[in-house]
Amino acid sequence: MRRLTYDDIKAATERITGRVRPVTLAPVDAGSVPGPCEMWLALEFMQHTGSFKARGAQNFIQAHRDAGTLPDAGVTIASGGNAGLACAWAARQQGIAATVFVPTTAPAVKVAKLRSYGADVRLVGTEYAEALAACEEFAADTGALASHAYDHPLTAAGAGTLLEEIRDRLPGLDTVVVAVGGGGLFTGVATAARYHGIRTVAVEPQNCRALNAALEAGHPVDVTVDSVAADSLGARRTSTMALHAAQQDGVRSTLVPDSEIIRARQALWDHRRVAVEHGAGTALAALTAAEAPYRAAPGEKVAVVLCGANTDPSDLVH
């Protein structure tokens, strides 16, 4: 797998501008977070399909459309939910079929939404890796175009367009904080951020740490997936692209416990009436946890990406 470049992100920006929703940014009240920093929330959960994944899916399918390489069998993908939603949405935009493989543990709200986009949904196994194996077999048998939830340059480049938009709206941005699952969003954001001299803080649940473990080992390794945020951050192994991006200057890998993820997600509801996935709460928890793994410096301008909101809000206290 080749490394992602800033040129990939520039091409993706040109390809999908006008096809996705521009990100909305909201300031965080002074005193709401430790330290006198300037914090903004990037409300990417307001994106088409409810997550950042729409960017990568749109870039992937549009690039193949432009190249004349979309097969009659359509596109297929394995996903914990959000990437499948984005793929199904982008496929419908292009008038092609989408077959989506998801683990049986995927939230019912995501499965129902997938079907609402017209996708052929197939429930396989209890982890993403099992759904991926079934997806690969289906692609080989039918000739469908295999899209990957995170491990593809077009997908990661599409995600990286988010950082371009954030930077345009927040001149002088110092740091972007992003949750990491398989690493597609992180790879795109970190690649663009490094080009602009912006720090990236990569945040994972303590028991769902594919990127952090790869950094320790020096190569991608399988990890245990056991977190309240596993439905969106539950990749067993990170991508080589993500590892390379994480090994560059200006990147910091951090971990947060599930208890703080739950608390951060609840706080977003209590104070802003924003109902997001635990994956989105993971990014915020890096700054708000009792023992926060990232402490912003005085005057530091920080953007925290709230990456998705395809969640069942019934567990939020009203």
C-alpha positions in Angstrom: 0.0 0.0 0.0 1.5 3.3 -1.0 1.7 6.3 1.4 -0.9 9.0 1.3 0.3 12.4 0.1 -1.0 15.9 0.3 -1.6 15.9 -3.4 -4.1 13.1 -2.9 -6.0 15.3 -0.5 -5.9 18.3 -2.9 -7.3 16.0 -5.7 -10.0 14.7 -3.4 -11.0 18.3 -2.4 -11.4 19.2 -6.1 -13.4 16.0 -6.7 -15.9 16.2 -3.9 -16.4 19.9 -3.3 -20.1 20.6 -3.7 -20.9 16.9 -3.2 -20.5 16.8 0.6 -21.7 19.2 3.3 -19.1 21.7 4.5 -18.2 21.2 8.2 -19.7 23.3 10.9 -17.6 24.6 13.7 -18.8 25.5 17.2 -16.7 27.3 19.9 -16.4 25.7 23.4 -17.1 28.1 26.3 -14.1 29.2 28.2 -13.8 27.2 31.4 -15.5 24.2 30.0 -12.2 22.5 29.4 -9.0 22.4 31.5 -6.5 25.2 30.7 -7.0 28.6 28.9 -7.0 27.2 25.4 -9.3 28.1 22.5 -11.3 25.0 21.6 -13.7 24.4 18.8 -15.9 21.4 18.0 -15.9 20.2 14.3 -19.5 19.0 13.9 -18.8 16.4 11.2 -21.6 14.3 12.5 -23.9 16.7 10.5 -22.3 15.3 7.3 -24.4 13.2 4.9 -25.1 9.8 6.4 -24.2 11.1 9.9 -20.4 10.7 9.8 -17.2 11.8 8.0 -17.3 8.6 6.0 -19.3 10.2 3.3 -16.2 12.1 2.2 -14.1 9.1 1.5 -17.0 7.1 -0.1 -17.8 10.0 -2.4 -14.2 10.4 -3.4 -13.7 6.6 -3.9 -16.8 6.2 -6.1 -16.4 9.5 -8.0 -12.8 8.7 -8.8 -13.8 5.3 -10.3 -16.7 7.0 -12.1 -14.3 9.5 -13.7 -11.9 6.7 -14.6 -14.7 4.6 -16.1 -14.0 1.7 -13.8 -17.3 1.2 -12.0 -18.5 -2.4 -12.7 -22.0 -3.5 -13.5 -22.1 -5.4 -10.2 -21.7 -2.2 -8.3 -19.7 -1.7 -5.2 -19.3 -3.7 -2.0 -17.9 -3.0 1.4 -17.5 -4.4 4.9 -18.3 -2.0 7.7 -19.2 -1.7 11.3 -21.9 0.6 10.0 -20.7 4.2 9.2 -18.6 3.3 6.2 -21.3 1.1 4.8 -23.8 3.9 5.2 -21.5 6.3 3.3 -20.8 3.7 0.6 -24.6 3.0 0.1 -25.3 6.7 0.0 -22.6 7.5 -2.5 -23.6 4.5 -4.6 -27.2 5.7 -4.7 -25.9 9.1 -5.8 -24.1 7.4 -8.7 -27.0 5.1 -9.5 -25.2 1.8 -8.8 -25.9 -1.1 -6.5 -24.2 -1.4 -3.0 -23.8 -4.7 -1.1 -22.8 -4.0 2.5 -21.4 -6.7 4.9 -21.7 -5.8 8.6 -21.1 -7.7 11.8 -24.1 -9.0 13.7 -23.1 -6.6 16.5 -23.7 -3.5 14.4 -26.3 -1.2 16.0 -29.8 -1.7 14.7 -30.1 2.0 13.9 -27.2 1.7 11.4 -28.6 -1.5 9.8 -32.0 0.1 9.3 -30.5 3.2 7.8 -28.4 1.1 5.5 -31.5 -0.5 4.1 -33.1 2.9 3.8 -30.4 3.8 1.3 -31.3 0.8 -0.8 -28.3 -1.3 0.2 -28.3 -5.1 0.2 -27.3 -5.7 3.8 -25.6 -8.9 4.8 -25.0 -9.7 8.5 -21.8 -11.8 9.0 -19.8 -12.7 12.1 -19.4 -10.7 15.3 -16.3 -8.6 14.3 -15.4 -6.4 11.4 -12.7 -8.8 10.2 -15.3 -11.5 9.6 -17.5 -9.2 7.6 -14.5 -8.2 5.6 -13.6 -11.8 4.7 -17.2 -12.3 3.4 -17.1 -9.1 1.5 -13.8 -10.0 -0.2 -15.3 -13.4 -1.3 -18.4 -11.7 -2.7 -16.2 -9.2 -4.7 -14.2 -12.1 -6.1 -17.3 -14.1 -7.1 -19.3 -11.2 -8.6 -16.8 -8.7 -9.9 -18.2 -6.0 -7.6 -15.8 -3.1 -6.9 -14.4 -3.7 -3.4 -14.3 -0.6 -1.2 -12.5 -0.6 2.1 -13.8 1.1 5.2 -10.5 2.8 5.8 -7.5 1.2 4.2 -7.5 2.8 0.7 -5.8 6.0 -0.4 -9.0 7.4 -2.0 -11.0 6.8 1.2 -8.3 8.4 3.4 -7.8 11.3 1.0 -11.5 12.0 1.1 -11.5 12.1 4.9 -8.5 14.4 4.8 -10.6 17.1 3.1 -12.2 17.7 6.5 -8.9 19.2 7.8 -8.7 21.5 4.8 -12.1 22.9 5.6 -11.4 23.2 9.3 -8.1 25.1 8.6 -9.9 27.4 6.2 -12.4 28.3 8.9 -9.9 28.5 11.8 -6.8 30.4 10.7 -3.9 29.8 13.1 -5.1 26.3 14.1 -2.5 24.6 16.3 -4.0 21.2 17.0 -6.6 18.8 15.7 -7.9 16.0 17.9 -9.4 12.9 16.2 -10.6 9.5 17.3 -9.0 6.5 15.5 -10.5 3.2 14.5 -8.9 1.6 11.5 -7.2 4.9 10.7 -8.8 6.3 7.5 -9.9 9.6 9.1 -6.7 9.9 11.0 -4.5 9.2 8.0 -6.2 11.8 5.9 -6.4 14.4 8.6 -2.8 13.9 9.8 -1.4 14.0 6.3 -3.1 17.3 5.6 -2.3 18.7 9.1 1.4 17.9 8.8 1.5 19.7 5.4 0.2 22.8 7.2 2.3 22.5 10.4 -0.7 21.5 12.5 -0.4 18.9 15.4 -2.6 15.8 15.3 -3.7 14.0 18.5 -4.9 10.5 17.7 -7.2 9.1 20.4 -8.3 5.5 20.9 -10.1 3.6 23.7 -7.7 1.8 26.0 -9.1 -1.6 24.9 -9.4 -0.8 21.3 -6.0 0.5 20.4 -4.9 -0.8 16.9 -2.9 2.3 16.0 -1.2 2.7 19.4 -0.2 -1.0 19.4 1.2 -0.7 15.9 3.3 2.2 17.0 4.7 0.2 19.9 5.4 -2.9 17.7 6.7 -0.9 14.7 4.2 -2.6 12.3 0.4 -3.3 12.3 -0.7 -6.0 14.7 -4.0 -7.6 15.7 -5.5 -6.2 19.0 -8.4 -7.1 21.2 -11.5 -5.2 20.4 -13.4 -4.5 23.7 -14.8 -1.0 24.1 -18.1 0.9 24.3 -16.9 2.6 21.2 -16.2 -0.6 19.2 -19.1 -0.1 16.9 -17.2 2.7 15.1 -13.7 2.3 16.4 -13.5 -1.5 16.5 -10.8 -2.3 13.9 -8.7 -5.3 15.0 -5.7 -3.9 13.0 -4.8 -0.5 11.7 -3.6 0.2 8.2 0.0 0.6 7.0 -0.9 4.1 5.8 -2.1 5.1 9.2 1.0 3.7 10.9 3.2 5.7 8.5 1.2 8.9 9.2 1.5 8.3 12.9 5.2 7.9 12.8 5.7 11.4 11.4 6.5 14.5 13.4 3.6 16.4 14.9 1.5 13.3 15.8 0.7 12.1 19.3 -1.1 8.8 20.1 -3.2 8.8 23.2 -5.6 6.4 25.0 -8.7 7.0 27.1 -10.8 4.6 29.3 -14.4 3.8 28.4 -15.6 5.5 31.5 -14.3 8.9 30.2 -15.7 8.2 26.8 -19.1 7.7 28.3 -18.7 10.8 30.4 -17.6 13.0 27.4 -20.5 11.8 25.3 -23.0 12.4 28.1 -21.5 15.9 28.6 -22.1 16.8 25.0 -25.8 15.9 25.5 -26.1 17.6 28.8 -24.6 20.9 27.8 -25.3 21.1 24.0 -28.1 18.6 23.4 -25.8 16.9 20.9 -26.2 13.1 20.7 -23.1 11.5 19.2 -21.6 8.1 19.0 -19.1 6.9 21.6 -16.5 7.3 18.9 -17.0 11.0 18.8 -16.9 11.1 22.6 -13.5 9.4 22.4 -11.9 12.4 20.8 -13.3 14.9 23.3 -12.3 12.6 26.3 -8.7 13.2 25.4 -9.0 16.7 26.7 -11.7 16.5 29.3 -10.8 13.2 31.2 -9.9 13.5 34.8 -6.4 12.4 33.8 -6.5 13.9 30.3 -3.8 12.4 28.1 -3.6 15.7 26.2 -3.3 19.1 27.9 -3.6 22.1 25.6 -1.2 24.9 26.3 -2.4 28.4 27.1 -3.6 30.1 24.0 -3.5 26.9 21.9 -6.2 26.8 19.2 -7.6 23.2 19.2 -10.3 21.6 17.0 -11.9 18.4 18.2 -13.6 16.3 15.5 -17.0 14.9 16.5 -16.9 12.3 13.8 -20.4 10.6 13.8 -23.8 10.5 15.3 -25.3 7.2 14.1 -26.2 6.2 17.6 -29.2 5.1 19.8 -29.7 8.0 22.2 -31.9 6.1 24.6 -28.9 5.6 27.0 -28.4 9.3 27.4 -29.7 10.6 30.7 -32.4 13.2 30.1 
